[in-house]
Each structure stands twice: as structure tokens, then as C-alpha cells.
Amino acid sequence: MRSIAVINQKGGVGKTTTSVNLAAALAATGRRVCLMDLDPQAHASLHLGITAVDDEPSMYEVLCGEASLAQARRSVTDNLSVVPANLDLAAAELELAGEVGREMILRDRMDDDTESFDYIVLDCPPSLGVLTVNALVAVGEVFLPLQPHFLALHGLSKLLRTIEVVSRRLNSDLRLSGVMLCMYESNTRLAAEVSSDIEEFFEASQCSREFFRGAKFFDTRVRRNIRLAEAPSFGQSIFQYSPESNGAADYQSLADEVIAQEASRIALSARVAA
């Protein structure tokens, strides 16, 4: 099982769109996928037409110990499930602040879950608080969506520092394994220049920073596409709402690259074992 946290403390970079549509694309290939919504805004849940009402357990009840992941999980399609969020999750930041081992709560809940998945994708809030740290402790991988403009690098060093600290102190298995560009406009020189700068930054840093050595800068560029912006209002992934759109093609291509990582790892493990 691959567990992936999709994070960026900067809002509006395509984080939730990527979490939802990557999960949907992976599920469409026959993989069993669980999407966990850790954002109090609950946009990932709403994107898939799921609303966590007062009498139904959500991620808030899971983190507060009032429900299990199995009790909160909802089925979206045959291979895709979601653990929804609602605004109550905002209170979890305060309520968990005084808990001993608060960073480990989600990991413990996931360890207790008996359901088997090929992928678990966590949509994290646009912050570096308790909820995001819980996600980083619970998963093995981080995907980082970025926009191709110069502000994309603003705050990036702080984000990478947070991931690195969690990797060193709380989760030695944690790795930044993928970086993708969203809202890409291929007809602008700025997008090409910033893309090149970001790629060079990560390539140069890999030698000195163990936690993202081997991270893949995905070839897929998720183009700016109005259909991607429209899909959430219909409670559908891009594959349900507009399967012939550029957005669907791009996220299918991204999913293919993510799946290809599996083959690369299996081949590497076989060489090491030999």
C-alpha cells in the first residue's frame, strides 16, 4: 500500500483538485483507493458529492477517538472511498493541542484499520499545523503540487523544512516522492522559465537532502482547464464530469506516472535483492 499526503501550505495551487482527481484516476485503473479529507473546508469531500452531516462520523470524530476510519468511510465508486471532513475539523487543531502524542493520532487510527487499499491519498489543509503534521507522520510519501509562477517558491523552504523535521524526528520512512505543476499555461514563457527553475532547484537539492532523494518531478503538466474548476460544483471528479477534457487527460497521465513509480521500485528492489 502506498500512502500519500498531498500538501502545500499555500492555498489555490491545485492541491485538492489533484488529490481528488488523482485518486479517481487511480481507482479507474482497478486500484483500491481511499481519499482522506483533512481540510476543515471539506472541499475534497464536496468535490465527490459527500457531505458529512452532524449525525454521521467524519474525520473529526476519527481524530477525537469517537469513531473508527471504517465507520467514517463512505463509498464513492467500486474502488474509491472517502473519509469526509466538515467544519468541525477546525476545532481539532485546538482540542488536540494538549494531547500527548497528538502527532501520532492519525497513524494509530490507520494502523487499527483492517480495510486493505492500494493507495491512501490525504488531502491536507493549507497550513503546517497539527492536522498536516498528523498526515506527515501517518504516510510514507508526500506529493507537492506547485503553480508555475514565481510566488510558487514563496514559503517552499519552510514547507520542505517541516517535512524534513518530521522525517528525522517522527517518521523515518517519510519521503518527498513527487512534485507536479498545476494550472499550467503552456503558451507563456513565464511558465516554462519557472518550471525550469523549480526542476533545477529540486535536482540540486537532492544531493544534500536525504528525505527527497529520488523525488520525481512529474513530466505531466496539469493545464489550466475550466472543466476542472466546474467539476466540484457538480460533486463529481473530472472523469465523471468531463472525461474528454484536457483536465481528465492530464490527471490520467499523472496517474500513469504514479503507477510507473511502482514498477521502478519493484525493479530496484529486485536488483538489490539479487
Buried (B, 14 or more C-beta within 10 A) or exposed (E): EBBBBBBBBBEEBBBBBBBBBBBBBBBBBEBBBBBBBBBBBBBBBBBBBBEBEEEBBBBBBBBBEEBBBBEBBBEBBEBBBBBBBBEBBBEBBEBBEEBEEBBBBBBBBBEEBEEEBBBBBBBBBBBBBBBBBBBBBBBBBBBBBBBBBEEBEEEBEEBBEBBBEBBEEBBEEBBBBBBBBBBBBEEEEEBBEBBEEBEEBBEEBBEEBEBBEEBBBBEBBBBBBEBBEBBBEEBBBBBBBBBEBBBBBBBBBBBBBBBEBEEEEEEEEEEEEE
